[in-house]
Amino acid sequence: MPASDASALRSGRAATRSSTRSPGRNRTARVWALRVGAIVLVLAAWEATSNSVGEDLLPSIQSVVVDGIPPLFSDGYAAEFGHTLIRMMIGFVIACVIALPLGALMGASKFWTDILTPYAYGTYMAPRPALLPLLILTFGVGTTFGIVMVLLFAVFFPLINTAKGAAEVVNGPLYEMTRSLQISRIRVLLFVLIPGCLPYVLAGIRLGLGMAFNGILLAELWTAYSTGGLLEAMISYHQLPEYFALAGLIALTAVASFSLLGVFERRVRRQRGMAVTGSFGEAS
């Protein structure tokens, strides 16, 4: 092949690759532009509202940054929130340890699906705030109560998503082939079931983590314990800059955790040739 034809072929391939990548890059740029624009609009509305109603009702952004953020570290508010996160993660790990094996069992066996499904959905549909007085009487106010609340809030999504992933793997052709070849159960578990379920498991863990934040904050606000007690005290003593700074730290931590798990989940889906979803489950 002449050198000119080879070079034209290489340039054509490069143009094709760049044309296939550009839509995805353009979409990412648009998404980030919309996100940044939304943040700017929210901050502008906040500042306008603060100027309208006065800083006694809504502190300005400058007041939150100057007067609210330094006490997070100098007065130990951030450290206290760190203790809350530790309790949340303990409860969340326990929820996953319970949910993932039971979910795999439900997906692999119709018998266990029929037995466990009512309890799984009952846990999700039950009015958990109505159970707070009973749980406080049972576990007291403190670490154990917070862990139990996280467990109740976070267990559903990892359980149901794992069951869905396991059911798709068990009913798929690859699993049937392993049965016909009489491959050992351990090898099927390690090389077929777990890899096939992984995207569903990650999605369930991501959604469960969001529920874990809800559970620990509800528990601590209800009992005025740890971070919840700090938030209530700041409102009572009208320490609004500190309140919004701490609330912002909580929100940023939750969003960052949710987003990082979402990035990992999308990478796993791409590696397996599955449909990629956005941060909140939308197709992308």
C-alpha positions as CSV (number, residue, x, y, z in Angstrom):
1,M,0.0,0.0,0.0
2,P,1.4,3.4,-0.9
3,A,2.5,5.6,2.0
4,S,-0.1,8.3,1.0
5,D,-3.0,5.7,1.2
6,A,-1.8,4.3,4.5
7,S,-1.6,7.8,6.0
8,A,-5.1,8.6,4.6
9,L,-6.4,5.4,6.2
10,R,-4.9,6.2,9.6
11,S,-6.3,9.8,9.5
12,G,-9.7,8.4,8.6
13,R,-9.6,6.0,11.5
14,A,-8.6,8.8,13.9
15,A,-11.4,11.0,12.6
16,T,-13.9,8.1,13.1
17,R,-12.7,7.6,16.7
18,S,-12.9,11.3,17.5
19,S,-16.4,11.5,16.0
20,T,-17.6,8.6,18.1
21,R,-16.1,10.1,21.3
22,S,-17.2,13.7,20.7
23,P,-20.9,13.1,21.4
24,G,-20.1,11.6,24.8
25,R,-17.7,14.4,25.6
26,N,-20.2,17.0,24.5
27,R,-22.9,15.5,26.7
28,T,-20.6,15.4,29.7
29,A,-19.7,19.1,29.1
30,R,-23.3,20.0,28.9
31,V,-24.2,18.1,32.0
32,W,-21.4,19.8,34.0
33,A,-22.4,23.2,32.6
34,L,-25.9,22.6,33.8
35,R,-24.8,21.5,37.2
36,V,-22.5,24.5,37.7
37,G,-25.2,26.8,36.4
38,A,-27.8,25.3,38.8
39,I,-25.3,25.8,41.7
40,V,-24.7,29.4,40.7
41,L,-28.5,30.0,40.5
42,V,-29.1,28.5,44.0
43,L,-26.3,30.6,45.5
44,A,-27.6,33.7,43.8
45,A,-31.1,33.0,45.1
46,W,-29.7,32.3,48.6
47,E,-27.9,35.7,48.6
48,A,-30.9,37.6,47.3
49,T,-33.1,36.0,49.9
50,S,-30.6,36.7,52.7
51,N,-30.5,40.4,51.6
52,S,-34.3,40.5,51.5
53,V,-35.2,38.8,54.9
54,G,-32.1,39.7,56.8
55,E,-29.2,37.7,58.2
56,D,-31.2,37.0,61.4
57,L,-33.3,34.5,59.4
58,L,-30.9,33.5,56.7
59,P,-27.2,34.2,56.9
60,S,-25.3,35.4,53.8
61,I,-22.9,33.1,52.0
62,Q,-20.0,35.3,53.2
63,S,-21.2,34.9,56.8
64,V,-21.4,31.1,56.5
65,V,-17.9,31.0,55.0
66,V,-16.3,33.4,57.5
67,D,-18.2,32.7,60.7
68,G,-19.5,29.2,60.1
69,I,-16.7,27.1,58.6
70,P,-13.8,27.9,61.0
71,P,-15.8,26.6,64.1
72,L,-16.3,23.3,62.3
73,F,-12.7,22.5,63.0
74,S,-11.8,24.7,66.0
75,D,-14.8,23.7,68.0
76,G,-14.8,20.0,67.1
77,Y,-18.0,19.9,65.1
78,A,-16.4,18.2,62.1
79,A,-14.8,15.6,64.5
80,E,-18.2,14.9,66.0
81,F,-19.6,14.4,62.5
82,G,-16.7,12.0,61.9
83,H,-18.0,9.9,64.8
84,T,-21.4,9.9,63.3
85,L,-20.0,8.7,60.0
86,I,-18.2,5.8,61.9
87,R,-21.5,4.7,63.5
88,M,-23.2,5.0,60.1
89,M,-20.6,2.9,58.4
90,I,-20.8,0.2,61.1
91,G,-24.6,-0.1,60.6
92,F,-24.2,0.1,56.8
93,V,-21.6,-2.7,56.8
94,I,-23.9,-4.9,58.9
95,A,-26.8,-4.2,56.6
96,C,-24.7,-5.3,53.6
97,V,-23.4,-8.4,55.3
98,I,-27.0,-9.4,55.9
99,A,-28.5,-8.2,52.6
100,L,-26.0,-9.5,50.1
101,P,-26.0,-13.3,51.0
102,L,-29.8,-13.2,51.5
103,G,-30.3,-11.4,48.2
104,A,-28.1,-14.0,46.4
105,L,-30.2,-16.7,48.1
106,M,-33.4,-15.1,47.0
107,G,-32.2,-14.7,43.4
108,A,-31.0,-18.3,43.2
109,S,-34.0,-20.0,44.7
110,K,-37.7,-19.5,44.2
111,F,-38.3,-21.2,47.5
112,W,-36.4,-18.5,49.4
113,T,-37.8,-15.8,47.2
114,D,-41.3,-16.7,48.3
115,I,-40.3,-16.8,52.0
116,L,-38.1,-13.7,52.2
117,T,-39.8,-11.3,49.8
118,P,-42.7,-10.3,52.2
119,Y,-40.2,-9.5,55.0
120,A,-37.9,-7.5,52.6
121,Y,-40.7,-5.3,51.3
122,G,-42.3,-5.1,54.8
123,T,-39.0,-3.7,56.1
124,Y,-39.0,-1.1,53.4
125,M,-42.7,-0.2,53.6
126,A,-42.9,-0.1,57.4
127,P,-43.3,3.4,58.9
128,R,-39.8,3.4,60.4
129,P,-40.2,6.8,62.2
130,A,-43.2,5.3,64.0
131,L,-40.9,2.7,65.4
132,L,-38.5,5.2,67.0
133,P,-40.1,5.2,70.5
134,L,-40.0,1.4,70.6
135,L,-36.4,1.3,69.3
136,I,-35.3,3.9,71.9
137,L,-36.9,1.9,74.7
138,T,-35.2,-1.3,73.4
139,F,-31.7,0.0,72.6
140,G,-31.5,3.3,74.5
141,V,-30.1,6.6,73.2
142,G,-26.7,6.4,71.7
143,T,-24.5,4.3,69.4
144,T,-26.6,1.1,69.3
145,F,-29.8,2.9,68.5
146,G,-28.1,4.8,65.6
147,I,-26.6,1.6,64.2
148,V,-30.0,-0.2,64.3
149,M,-31.7,2.7,62.5
150,V,-29.0,2.6,59.8
151,L,-29.6,-1.1,59.4
152,L,-33.3,-0.7,59.0
153,F,-33.0,2.1,56.5
154,A,-30.1,0.7,54.4
155,V,-30.8,-3.1,54.1
156,F,-33.6,-3.0,51.5
157,F,-31.8,-1.8,48.3
158,P,-28.7,-4.1,48.6
159,L,-31.0,-7.0,49.3
160,I,-33.4,-6.5,46.4
161,N,-30.8,-5.5,43.8
162,T,-28.6,-8.5,44.7
163,A,-31.7,-10.7,44.3
164,K,-32.4,-9.2,40.9
165,G,-28.9,-9.7,39.7
166,A,-28.7,-13.2,41.0
167,A,-32.0,-14.1,39.3
168,E,-30.7,-12.8,36.0
169,V,-27.5,-14.8,36.2
170,V,-29.3,-18.0,37.3
171,N,-31.8,-17.8,34.5
172,G,-29.1,-16.9,31.9
173,P,-27.4,-19.2,29.4
174,L,-23.9,-19.1,31.0
175,Y,-25.3,-20.5,34.3
176,E,-27.1,-23.3,32.4
177,M,-23.9,-24.1,30.6
178,T,-22.0,-24.4,33.9
179,R,-24.6,-26.8,35.2
180,S,-24.4,-29.0,32.1
181,L,-20.6,-29.1,32.4
182,Q,-21.0,-30.0,36.1
183,I,-18.6,-27.2,37.2
184,S,-18.1,-27.0,41.0
185,R,-20.4,-24.6,42.9
186,I,-17.4,-22.7,44.3
187,R,-16.1,-22.0,40.8
188,V,-19.6,-21.0,39.6
189,L,-20.0,-18.7,42.6
190,L,-16.6,-17.0,42.1
191,F,-16.5,-16.8,38.3
192,V,-20.2,-16.6,37.2
193,L,-22.5,-15.5,40.0
194,I,-20.5,-12.8,41.7
195,P,-19.2,-11.1,38.5
196,G,-22.7,-11.3,37.0
197,C,-24.3,-9.7,40.1
198,L,-21.7,-7.1,40.7
199,P,-23.3,-4.2,38.8
200,Y,-26.6,-4.8,40.6
201,V,-24.9,-5.1,43.9
202,L,-23.0,-1.8,43.4
203,A,-26.3,-0.1,42.5
204,G,-27.9,-1.5,45.6
205,I,-25.0,-0.4,47.8
206,R,-25.1,3.1,46.3
207,L,-28.8,3.5,47.0
208,G,-28.5,1.9,50.4
209,L,-25.7,4.3,51.4
210,G,-28.1,7.2,50.7
211,M,-30.6,5.6,53.0
212,A,-27.9,5.1,55.6
213,F,-27.3,8.8,55.8
214,N,-31.1,9.3,56.3
215,G,-31.2,6.7,59.0
216,I,-28.3,8.0,61.1
217,L,-29.4,11.7,60.8
218,L,-33.0,10.9,61.7
219,A,-31.8,8.8,64.7
220,E,-29.5,11.6,66.0
221,L,-32.0,14.4,65.4
222,W,-34.8,12.5,67.1
223,T,-32.6,11.9,70.2
224,A,-30.5,15.1,70.0
225,Y,-27.4,12.9,70.1
226,S,-24.0,13.7,68.6
227,T,-24.4,15.6,65.2
228,G,-28.1,15.8,65.6
229,G,-27.7,17.4,69.0
230,L,-25.2,19.9,67.6
231,L,-27.7,20.9,64.9
232,E,-30.5,21.3,67.4
233,A,-28.3,23.3,69.7
234,M,-27.2,25.6,66.9
235,I,-30.8,26.3,66.0
236,S,-31.8,26.9,69.6
237,Y,-28.9,29.3,70.2
238,H,-29.5,31.0,66.8
239,Q,-26.0,30.0,65.5
240,L,-27.1,30.0,61.9
241,P,-23.8,30.3,60.2
242,E,-22.4,27.3,62.1
243,Y,-25.7,25.4,61.4
244,F,-25.5,25.9,57.6
245,A,-21.8,25.2,57.6
246,L,-22.4,21.8,59.3
247,A,-25.4,21.0,57.2
248,G,-23.4,21.8,54.1
249,L,-20.6,19.5,55.3
250,I,-23.1,16.7,55.8
251,A,-24.7,17.3,52.4
252,L,-21.3,17.4,50.6
253,T,-20.2,14.2,52.3
254,A,-23.3,12.4,51.3
255,V,-23.2,13.6,47.7
256,A,-19.5,12.9,47.3
257,S,-20.0,9.3,48.6
258,F,-23.0,8.7,46.4
259,S,-21.2,10.1,43.3
260,L,-17.9,8.1,43.9
261,L,-19.9,4.8,44.1
262,G,-21.8,5.9,41.0
263,V,-18.5,6.4,39.1
264,F,-17.3,2.9,40.1
265,E,-20.6,1.3,39.2
266,R,-20.6,2.9,35.7
267,R,-17.1,1.7,35.1
268,V,-18.1,-1.9,36.0
269,R,-21.1,-1.7,33.7
270,R,-19.0,-0.4,30.8
271,Q,-16.5,-3.3,31.3
272,R,-19.4,-5.8,31.1
273,G,-21.1,-4.1,28.1
274,M,-24.2,-3.2,30.1
275,A,-26.3,-0.1,29.8
276,V,-24.7,2.7,31.8
277,T,-26.9,4.8,34.1
278,G,-26.4,8.3,35.4
279,S,-26.1,9.3,39.0
280,F,-29.8,8.8,39.7
281,G,-30.5,5.8,37.5
282,E,-31.1,7.6,34.1
283,A,-29.7,6.0,31.0
284,S,-26.6,7.7,29.6
